Every structure is written in structure tokens, then in C-alpha cells.
């Protein structure tokens, strides 16, 4: 690691400080285990003291306990290495030597962030999103800043901002959206910010930070992090004139700080809204009001915040027809607010299921079931918010998954005679097994045959595969109304 050419890590992984000499290790950095254990037994601090006096925040950021906790959080989040190729495990191993050096660099103001590795990931609606992966050292520094700056700005954020905040999330955002719809604000203005993370104005962001942070050293450090150069996949190194690297621990907080100005402007105008990161909707009572609010909000975003509104993805929706965070919100005939999965979410889930159950699967079916269960548990953990109207979609996907697995099993048997013998071992009558195995139609047609259902009934899958519908029913048990036997002689 000492051969790494990036200047950021020359201090971090050197055998000794610049100029040589003996390094005296304190008890705080005697070993990685001891260093990380320190965060568990650190003494209680008076948080209100340093929140009230923000002129000496860098000392709090660079405290041994805060840096140690930050490294623990970075390791917990895992992630790939940056352009320097140094992994999280390598930094963890060298933590006792790195911490005092990193702290000294930060306090002296000589710390220089490394380059950011750009990775392109496909967007659900087409196109690509640029993800920036900082070096592990930089993620460490960003996390240390987040732990100190987060509580300061958290107290100032609007209650209708739900993204990347403690105690908030999609569940609270959808709950507030349902509340607005139920109160008659049924028309929504959905505004999409085009390439938001790439277009954040640095000077405006720093000015917003300076309103709460009096320590100029913190502002300079954040500025250096924002100005870190980006290395494209083809190796081109480019300057960063604007934007926040989407991928670092500090990015969500910085994005909330930028859009907090929009939140309070909407509140000042008396609008009802829900925002989750750069996705937000404003709730009004009529389409005419929606068009008026859309125009005024667009002017504020482009004129004041210097961001760009994506006209193609921004619109005024029909009453009780809101697509937000992958959900579809509306009203049923009884006037109750419904929450189901959106059409795009269905398409994405269907595509992912095809990837998890390919016809060419060459491993054991149990391995495929294991991958499916892992994905479905995570997926349902987010979309469990659906109301009873969404239950039908869950049941359809359950049936679709079972059919794809039955087709996968047929494909693995390759030859009809192999499938025939296999079905016999599964207790399928000889005639039904022959009809399924020697059917001239394709695999997909045979996957719903009686023979395959007999060999692999729904009960077989219930023991091995997570059911979305069953999971929803466990969270939303149907009230059992017990009717007493009527007495004819009352």
C-alpha cells in the first residue's frame, strides 16, 4: 500500500511521519480492536455545548471517539474501494496508525481529499445515473463530519422532509401524503429535479452551511470535499465545478441543506407538501391551483436555487392519482385512501424476478430459492405499506414466481424422459407425468400443467419460499367477526 501514488494516502499508509522519527502510540491507538472499543465506552459529552458554539466544531469532528465511531459506521456500510484501490478492511487494519495522522492533517488544514471514482448505473426509467465512490479515507472523513453536522441541521429541517433523517423514511412520507389526500388536497404537483446531485451550486451550499456553522475550517474542509476531482471509467480526470458526489456519507445531508430552503419557502406560501430527498409533491385542491403553483415553484427553483426542473417528468396529476416513491396513492369507492405499488414498480420487480429465475439456471433449486428469499424480504420490507388494494398484486407475483420456478425445474431436466421419471418420483400418476413430460408445447405452457402442480404444489413453496401475500396478511390480519348464533326465541 505504500506504493499508492495518490497524495491523500501518502500520509496515511507511510511507515512513519514525514521526516522520519519514532511514533509514540497512545493508548487510544494501541490496536484496532482497542480503538474501536473506545467508541463503546466513551464518556458522555454535553452535546448542547458544541451545538451552541459552532466556532470550534473541527475539534469535535477530529476527536478520537468521533473518528473511531465514524470508521465503524463506514465499515458497517461496506462499499467498494475508491480510485486508490484501498479496501475498507485495509483501512480498518491500519486504523491505529491512521487515526492520529488523519486527525493531525485535519487540524492542520493540510488534509487533501482523493479523487472520486465515477460509476454509471442504469436508471429505472432509462439512461444512466452517475455514482461517485470516494476513497475509504474520504468516506471516513465525511462520516465524521456527518456525525457532528447532522444534529445541528436536523433541528432546523422542516417536518415535511422525510429523506435521510433519523426517525423518518418512506413510511412517514407516505403517511403524510395520505393525510393530505384525505383532507381534500387531491391534486398534486409532481416536480422532478433534473440531475439534482450534479447541479448543486457550491457557493450557495457553503452560504447555507455558514448560516449555522461559525467554524471556517469546517467550511473549507467541506469545500475541498466538493471540489474533489472525478475519475471517469475510461480514466479521464475532470474538475468539479458544481454538484455533490452522490455516493459519499455526507451527500444526503448536503442535499437536504440545499432543499431545506425550498421547504421553508413552500411552508411560507402555505402549501402542503411532502419531500423525500429530491422527490417531492405539492398538494392542492384543484387543477387550476396546481398549474399556478407549478409555475411559481418552477421560477423559485430555477431562479433562486439555480437548479433545473425536468419538464418531461414534472406534471399536475389527476385528483387522487399520486405516484410517489414507487407507490400509487388513490381513493377507493368508499372514500378511503389506497396505497398500491406503481406500474413502474411492477415492471422493475418483474424484470428483477426474471434475472433471479433464469431458464439457464445451472445450480440447485435451493440456491435459487435462497436468492429469491433474500431479495423478496428486502423488497417487501419497503413495500409493506400497501393497503388491502395492493394485496392482489402481491398474490399475482407469488403465482408468477412459482410458475417461473416450475419452468426452471422443467428446463433443468433437459429431456422429456428425464422429466417423466422425475415426476414419478414426486408422486405424480403415470398418465399425468407422461402428459406433462411429452407435451409438445413449450416449457412455459407445461409449467402450469396438473402434473407440475401435483409434483410441486403451493404448499411445497410455502415451506421454502417467501410469499408476499402471506407476509402482507401477517402484518394486516383480517378482523375476525364472530357472529353469535341467533336465538329464535328471544
C-alpha positions as CSV (number, residue, x, y, z in Angstrom):
1,X,0.0,0.0,0.0
2,X,2.9,2.3,0.4
3,X,3.3,2.4,-3.3
4,X,0.0,4.1,-3.8
5,X,0.6,7.3,-5.8
6,X,-2.4,9.4,-4.6
7,X,-1.2,12.1,-2.4
8,X,-4.0,11.6,0.0
9,X,-2.7,8.3,1.2
10,X,1.0,9.1,1.3
11,X,0.5,10.3,4.9
12,X,-2.0,7.6,5.8
13,X,0.0,4.5,4.9
14,X,3.5,5.7,5.4
15,X,5.7,3.8,7.9
16,X,6.5,6.9,9.8
17,X,5.7,10.6,9.7
18,X,7.3,12.8,7.1
19,X,10.9,13.3,8.1
20,X,11.2,10.0,10.0
21,X,11.4,9.7,13.7
22,X,9.7,7.5,16.3
23,X,5.9,7.5,16.5
24,X,4.7,7.3,20.0
25,X,1.4,5.5,20.1
26,X,-1.1,6.4,22.8
27,X,-3.4,4.0,24.5
28,X,-6.2,5.3,22.2
29,X,-4.4,3.8,19.1
30,X,-2.7,0.8,20.5
31,X,-4.7,-1.6,18.4
32,X,-7.6,-1.6,16.0
33,X,-9.7,-3.5,18.5
34,X,-8.9,-1.1,21.3
35,X,-9.5,1.9,19.1
36,X,-12.9,0.7,18.0
37,X,-13.8,-0.5,21.5
38,X,-13.2,3.1,22.7
39,X,-16.4,4.2,20.9
40,X,-18.5,1.8,23.1
41,X,-17.2,3.2,26.4
42,X,-16.6,6.8,25.5
43,X,-17.7,9.3,28.1
44,X,-20.9,11.2,27.7
45,X,-20.5,14.7,26.2
46,X,-22.5,17.8,26.5
47,X,-23.9,17.9,23.0
48,X,-25.7,21.2,23.6
49,X,-22.4,22.9,24.4
50,X,-20.8,22.3,21.0
51,X,-24.1,22.7,19.1
52,X,-24.5,26.2,20.7
53,X,-20.9,27.1,20.0
54,X,-20.1,26.1,16.4
55,X,-16.8,28.1,16.2
56,X,-14.8,25.1,17.4
57,X,-16.5,22.2,15.6
58,X,-13.4,20.8,14.0
59,X,-12.1,19.7,17.4
60,X,-15.3,17.7,17.8
61,X,-15.1,16.3,14.3
62,X,-11.5,15.2,14.9
63,X,-11.9,13.8,18.4
64,X,-10.7,10.2,18.7
65,X,-14.1,8.9,19.7
66,X,-15.9,10.6,16.8
67,X,-13.3,9.4,14.3
68,X,-13.4,5.9,15.7
69,X,-17.2,5.8,15.6
70,X,-17.1,7.2,12.0
71,X,-14.8,4.4,10.9
72,X,-17.1,1.8,12.5
73,X,-20.1,3.2,10.5
74,X,-18.2,3.3,7.3
75,X,-17.2,-0.4,7.8
76,X,-20.8,-1.3,8.7
77,X,-22.0,0.3,5.4
78,X,-19.4,-1.7,3.5
79,X,-18.9,-0.5,-0.1
80,X,-16.2,-0.7,-2.7
81,X,-12.8,0.8,-2.8
82,X,-12.2,4.2,-4.4
83,X,-9.7,5.1,-7.1
84,X,-6.8,4.3,-4.8
85,X,-7.8,0.6,-4.6
86,X,-7.6,0.6,-0.8
87,X,-10.4,-1.5,0.8
88,X,-12.3,-0.9,4.0
89,X,-10.6,-4.0,5.6
90,X,-7.1,-2.5,4.8
91,X,-8.1,0.8,6.5
92,X,-9.6,-1.0,9.5
93,X,-6.4,-3.0,9.9
94,X,-4.3,0.2,9.8
95,X,-6.7,2.2,11.9
96,X,-4.5,2.6,15.0
97,X,-1.8,4.3,12.9
98,X,-4.2,6.2,10.6
99,X,-6.3,7.9,13.2
100,X,-3.7,10.1,14.8
101,X,-2.2,11.0,11.4
102,X,-5.6,11.8,9.9
103,X,-6.5,13.9,13.0
104,X,-3.3,15.9,12.7
105,X,-3.9,16.5,9.0
106,X,-7.4,17.7,9.6
107,X,-6.5,20.0,12.4
108,X,-3.5,21.5,10.5
109,X,-5.7,22.1,7.5
110,X,-3.4,20.1,5.2
111,X,-5.8,17.2,4.5
112,X,-6.4,16.8,0.8
113,X,-9.3,14.6,-0.4
114,X,-8.5,12.0,-3.0
115,X,-10.2,11.7,-6.4
116,X,-13.7,10.2,-6.8
117,X,-14.3,7.1,-8.8
118,X,-17.3,7.6,-11.2
119,X,-19.5,4.6,-11.8
120,X,-22.5,4.6,-14.1
121,X,-25.6,2.7,-13.0
122,X,-28.8,2.3,-15.1
123,X,-31.8,4.3,-14.1
124,X,-35.2,2.6,-14.0
125,X,-36.7,5.0,-16.5
126,X,-33.8,4.7,-18.9
127,X,-30.5,6.4,-19.1
128,X,-27.7,6.3,-16.5
129,X,-27.0,7.8,-13.1
130,X,-23.5,8.8,-12.1
131,X,-22.5,7.5,-8.8
132,X,-19.4,8.8,-7.1
133,X,-17.3,6.5,-4.9
134,X,-14.8,8.4,-2.7
135,X,-11.8,6.7,-1.2
136,X,-12.4,4.9,2.1
137,X,-10.3,7.6,3.9
138,X,-12.6,10.3,2.4
139,X,-15.7,8.4,3.4
140,X,-14.3,8.2,6.9
141,X,-13.8,12.0,7.0
142,X,-17.3,12.6,5.5
143,X,-18.9,10.3,8.1
144,X,-17.1,12.1,10.9
145,X,-18.4,15.4,9.6
146,X,-21.9,13.9,9.2
147,X,-22.0,12.8,12.9
148,X,-21.3,16.3,14.1
149,X,-23.1,18.5,11.5
150,X,-26.2,16.2,11.3
151,X,-27.6,17.1,14.7
152,X,-27.0,20.8,14.1
153,X,-29.0,21.0,10.9
154,X,-31.6,18.3,11.9
155,X,-33.1,20.7,14.4
156,X,-33.8,23.2,11.6
157,X,-35.3,20.9,8.9
158,X,-38.9,21.1,8.0
159,X,-41.2,18.3,9.3
160,X,-42.4,17.5,5.7
161,X,-38.8,16.5,4.7
162,X,-38.5,12.7,5.2
163,X,-35.5,11.6,3.3
164,X,-32.2,10.6,5.1
165,X,-33.4,11.8,8.5
166,X,-33.5,9.9,11.8
167,X,-36.9,8.6,12.5
168,X,-38.1,9.4,9.0
169,X,-38.4,7.4,5.8
170,X,-40.8,6.3,3.1
171,X,-43.3,5.2,5.8
172,X,-43.6,8.6,7.3
173,X,-43.7,10.3,3.9
174,X,-46.5,8.1,2.6
175,X,-48.4,8.6,5.9
176,X,-48.3,12.4,5.4
177,X,-49.2,12.1,1.7
178,X,-52.3,10.0,2.7
179,X,-53.2,12.7,5.3
180,X,-53.2,15.4,2.7
181,X,-55.3,13.4,0.3
182,X,-57.8,12.5,3.0
183,X,-58.2,16.2,3.8
184,X,-59.3,17.0,0.3
185,X,-56.0,18.1,-1.3
186,X,-56.4,15.6,-4.0
187,X,-54.4,17.3,-6.9
188,X,-50.7,17.0,-6.7
189,X,-47.8,18.9,-8.4
190,X,-45.0,16.4,-9.0
191,X,-41.8,18.2,-9.8
192,X,-38.7,16.3,-10.9
193,X,-35.3,18.0,-10.5
194,X,-33.0,17.2,-13.4
195,X,-29.7,15.8,-12.3
196,X,-30.1,17.4,-8.9
197,X,-26.9,16.0,-7.3
198,X,-24.8,17.1,-10.3
199,X,-26.1,20.7,-10.3
200,X,-25.9,21.8,-6.7
201,X,-24.3,25.3,-6.7
202,X,-21.3,25.1,-4.4
203,X,-21.3,28.7,-3.2
204,X,-25.0,28.7,-2.4
205,X,-24.5,25.5,-0.4
206,X,-21.5,26.9,1.5
207,X,-23.5,30.0,2.3
208,X,-26.3,27.9,3.7
209,X,-23.7,26.0,5.8
210,X,-22.2,29.3,7.1
211,X,-25.6,30.3,8.5
212,X,-25.3,27.6,11.1
213,X,-21.5,26.9,11.2
214,X,-19.2,29.5,12.6
215,X,-16.0,27.4,12.2
216,X,-14.4,28.4,8.9
217,X,-12.2,25.4,9.0
218,X,-15.2,23.1,8.6
219,X,-16.4,25.2,5.6
220,X,-13.0,24.9,4.0
221,X,-12.9,21.2,4.5
222,X,-16.4,20.7,3.0
223,X,-15.3,22.9,0.1
224,X,-12.3,20.7,-0.6
225,X,-14.5,17.6,-0.5
226,X,-16.9,19.2,-3.0
227,X,-14.0,20.2,-5.3
228,X,-12.5,16.7,-5.4
229,X,-11.7,15.7,-9.0
230,X,-13.7,12.9,-10.6
231,X,-12.1,10.0,-12.5
232,X,-14.3,8.6,-15.2
233,X,-14.4,4.8,-16.1
234,X,-12.2,5.4,-19.1
235,X,-9.6,7.1,-16.8
236,X,-10.2,10.8,-17.7
237,X,-9.8,13.1,-14.7
238,X,-12.1,16.1,-14.6
239,X,-12.6,19.1,-12.3
240,X,-15.8,19.5,-10.3
241,X,-17.4,23.0,-10.8
242,X,-20.8,22.1,-9.2
243,X,-22.7,19.2,-7.8
244,X,-22.5,16.9,-4.8
245,X,-20.9,13.5,-5.3
246,X,-23.8,11.0,-4.9
247,X,-22.3,8.1,-3.0
248,X,-20.5,9.7,0.0
249,X,-21.9,9.6,3.5
250,X,-22.2,13.4,3.6
251,X,-24.2,13.8,0.3
252,X,-27.7,13.2,1.8
253,X,-27.2,15.8,4.5
254,X,-25.9,18.4,2.0
255,X,-28.8,17.7,-0.4
256,X,-31.3,18.3,2.5
257,X,-29.5,21.5,3.4
258,X,-29.9,22.7,-0.2
259,X,-33.5,21.8,-0.5
260,X,-34.4,23.0,3.0
261,X,-34.6,26.5,1.6
262,X,-37.3,25.2,-0.8
263,X,-39.2,23.5,2.1
264,X,-39.5,26.7,4.1
265,X,-40.4,28.7,1.0
266,X,-43.3,26.3,0.3
267,X,-44.3,26.5,4.0
268,X,-44.2,30.3,3.9
269,X,-46.6,30.2,1.0
270,X,-49.0,28.0,2.9
271,X,-48.6,24.9,0.7
272,X,-48.9,21.3,1.8
273,X,-46.1,19.2,0.5
274,X,-44.1,16.0,1.1
275,X,-40.4,15.7,0.2
276,X,-38.1,12.7,0.2
277,X,-34.6,13.8,-0.9
278,X,-35.1,15.4,-4.4
279,X,-38.5,13.8,-4.9
280,X,-41.4,16.0,-3.7
281,X,-45.0,16.7,-4.3
282,X,-47.2,19.7,-3.5
283,X,-50.8,19.1,-2.6
284,X,-53.6,21.5,-3.8
285,X,-57.4,21.3,-4.2
286,X,-57.8,21.9,-8.0
287,X,-56.0,21.6,-11.3
288,X,-56.1,25.3,-11.8
289,X,-54.3,25.9,-8.5
290,X,-51.9,23.1,-9.5
291,X,-50.9,24.9,-12.7
292,X,-50.4,28.2,-10.9
293,X,-48.3,26.6,-8.1
294,X,-46.3,24.6,-10.6
295,X,-45.3,27.8,-12.4
296,X,-44.4,29.7,-9.3
297,X,-42.4,26.8,-7.8
298,X,-40.5,26.3,-11.0
299,X,-39.5,30.0,-11.0
300,X,-38.2,29.7,-7.4
301,X,-36.2,26.5,-8.1
302,X,-34.6,27.8,-11.3
303,X,-34.1,31.4,-10.2
304,X,-33.3,31.1,-6.6
305,X,-31.8,27.7,-6.1
306,X,-30.2,27.6,-9.6
307,X,-31.5,24.1,-10.2
308,X,-33.2,22.7,-13.3
309,X,-36.7,21.3,-13.5
310,X,-37.2,18.3,-15.7
311,X,-40.3,19.4,-17.7
312,X,-40.9,15.9,-19.2
313,X,-41.2,14.3,-15.7
314,X,-43.0,17.1,-13.9
315,X,-46.8,17.4,-14.1
316,X,-50.0,18.2,-12.4
317,X,-51.7,14.9,-11.6
318,X,-55.4,14.0,-11.8
319,X,-57.3,14.0,-8.5
320,X,-56.4,11.2,-6.2
321,X,-53.8,9.8,-8.5
322,X,-50.3,10.2,-7.0
323,X,-47.2,8.2,-7.9
324,X,-44.6,8.8,-5.1
325,X,-41.6,6.7,-4.0
326,X,-42.7,3.7,-6.0
327,X,-46.3,3.7,-4.6
328,X,-49.6,4.6,-6.2
329,X,-52.0,6.6,-4.0
330,X,-55.6,7.0,-4.7
331,X,-59.2,6.5,-3.3
332,X,-61.5,3.6,-3.4
333,X,-65.3,3.8,-3.8
334,X,-65.7,4.0,-0.1
335,X,-63.6,7.2,0.0
336,X,-60.6,5.5,1.8
337,X,-57.1,6.3,0.7
338,X,-55.4,3.4,-1.1
339,X,-51.8,2.6,-1.4
340,X,-50.6,0.1,-4.0
341,X,-47.4,-0.4,-6.0
342,X,-47.0,1.7,-9.0
343,X,-46.8,0.5,-12.6
344,X,-43.1,1.2,-12.8
345,X,-42.5,-0.7,-9.6
346,X,-44.3,-3.7,-11.1
347,X,-42.1,-3.5,-14.2
348,X,-39.0,-3.3,-12.1
349,X,-40.0,-6.2,-9.9
350,X,-40.9,-8.3,-12.9
351,X,-37.5,-7.6,-14.5
352,X,-35.7,-8.5,-11.4
353,X,-37.6,-11.7,-10.9
354,X,-36.6,-12.8,-14.4
355,X,-33.0,-12.1,-13.5
356,X,-33.3,-14.2,-10.3
357,X,-35.0,-17.1,-12.0
358,X,-33.3,-17.6,-15.4
359,X,-34.2,-20.6,-17.5
360,X,-30.5,-21.4,-17.8
361,X,-30.1,-21.7,-14.0
362,X,-27.4,-24.4,-13.5
363,X,-27.3,-24.7,-9.8
364,X,-29.6,-26.4,-7.3
365,X,-33.1,-25.1,-7.0
366,X,-32.5,-24.5,-3.2
367,X,-29.8,-21.9,-4.1
368,X,-32.3,-20.1,-6.4
369,X,-34.9,-20.1,-3.6
370,X,-32.3,-18.6,-1.2
371,X,-31.6,-15.7,-3.6
372,X,-35.2,-15.1,-4.1
373,X,-36.0,-15.1,-0.4
374,X,-33.2,-12.6,0.3
375,X,-34.5,-10.2,-2.4
376,X,-38.2,-10.6,-1.6
377,X,-37.6,-9.9,2.1
378,X,-35.8,-6.7,1.4
379,X,-38.4,-5.7,-1.3
380,X,-41.3,-6.4,1.0
381,X,-39.7,-4.5,3.8
382,X,-40.1,-1.4,1.8
383,X,-43.5,-2.0,0.1
384,X,-45.2,-3.4,3.1
385,X,-47.0,-0.1,3.4
386,X,-49.6,-1.1,0.7
387,X,-53.2,-1.2,1.8
388,X,-55.6,-4.1,1.1
389,X,-55.9,-2.9,-2.6
390,X,-52.2,-3.9,-3.1
391,X,-52.7,-7.4,-1.8
392,X,-54.0,-8.7,-5.1
393,X,-50.8,-7.6,-6.9
394,X,-48.7,-9.4,-4.2
395,X,-50.8,-12.6,-4.9
396,X,-50.2,-12.3,-8.6
397,X,-46.5,-12.0,-8.2
398,X,-46.4,-15.0,-5.8
399,X,-48.1,-17.1,-8.5
400,X,-45.8,-15.8,-11.2
401,X,-42.7,-16.6,-9.1
402,X,-44.0,-20.2,-8.5
403,X,-44.6,-20.6,-12.2
404,X,-41.1,-19.4,-13.2
405,X,-39.6,-21.9,-10.7
406,X,-41.6,-24.8,-12.1
407,X,-40.5,-23.8,-15.6
408,X,-36.9,-23.6,-14.3
409,X,-37.2,-27.2,-12.9
410,X,-38.6,-28.4,-16.3
411,X,-35.7,-26.8,-18.1
412,X,-33.1,-28.4,-15.8
413,X,-34.4,-31.9,-16.7
414,X,-33.5,-31.2,-20.3
415,X,-35.1,-34.3,-21.9
416,X,-38.7,-35.4,-21.6
417,X,-37.9,-38.9,-20.3
418,X,-35.8,-37.4,-17.5
419,X,-38.7,-35.1,-16.5
420,X,-41.1,-38.1,-16.8
421,X,-39.0,-40.2,-14.4
422,X,-38.6,-37.2,-12.0
423,X,-42.3,-36.6,-11.8
424,X,-42.9,-40.2,-11.0
425,X,-40.6,-39.9,-8.0
426,X,-42.6,-36.8,-6.9
427,X,-45.8,-38.9,-6.7
428,X,-47.4,-37.8,-10.0
429,X,-49.6,-40.5,-11.6
430,X,-48.0,-42.1,-14.6
431,X,-50.5,-40.7,-17.1
432,X,-50.3,-37.2,-15.8
433,X,-46.5,-37.4,-15.7
434,X,-46.4,-38.6,-19.3
435,X,-48.8,-35.8,-20.4
436,X,-46.6,-33.1,-18.8
437,X,-43.2,-34.5,-19.9
438,X,-44.1,-35.3,-23.5
439,X,-46.3,-32.3,-24.2
440,X,-45.2,-30.7,-27.5
441,X,-45.9,-27.2,-26.3
442,X,-43.1,-25.2,-24.7
443,X,-41.8,-25.1,-21.2
444,X,-43.9,-22.1,-20.1
445,X,-47.1,-23.9,-21.1
446,X,-46.1,-27.1,-19.3
447,X,-45.2,-25.1,-16.1
448,X,-48.9,-24.8,-15.3
449,X,-49.8,-28.4,-16.1
450,X,-51.5,-30.5,-13.5
451,X,-48.5,-32.8,-13.3
452,X,-46.2,-29.9,-12.3
453,X,-48.7,-28.6,-9.7
454,X,-49.0,-32.1,-8.3
455,X,-45.2,-32.5,-8.0
456,X,-44.7,-29.0,-6.7
457,X,-47.9,-27.8,-5.0
458,X,-48.3,-24.3,-3.5
459,X,-47.7,-25.9,-0.1
460,X,-44.3,-27.1,-1.1
461,X,-43.3,-23.5,-2.0
462,X,-44.9,-22.1,1.2
463,X,-42.4,-24.0,3.2
464,X,-39.4,-22.8,1.2
465,X,-40.3,-19.5,-0.5
466,X,-41.4,-16.2,1.0
467,X,-44.9,-15.3,0.0
468,X,-45.6,-11.6,-0.5
469,X,-49.3,-12.0,0.0
470,X,-48.8,-14.1,3.2
471,X,-46.3,-11.6,4.6
472,X,-48.8,-8.8,4.0
473,X,-51.6,-10.8,5.7
474,X,-49.5,-11.3,8.8
475,X,-49.0,-7.5,9.0
476,X,-52.6,-6.8,8.3
477,X,-54.7,-9.6,9.8
478,X,-58.3,-9.6,8.8
479,X,-60.5,-8.9,11.7
480,X,-62.5,-12.0,12.5
481,X,-66.0,-11.0,13.4
482,X,-67.7,-13.7,15.4
483,X,-71.4,-13.9,15.0
484,X,-73.3,-15.4,17.8
485,X,-75.9,-17.9,16.9
486,X,-79.2,-16.2,16.6
487,X,-81.9,-17.3,19.0
488,X,-85.3,-17.7,17.6
489,X,-87.0,-17.5,20.9
490,X,-85.7,-14.0,22.1
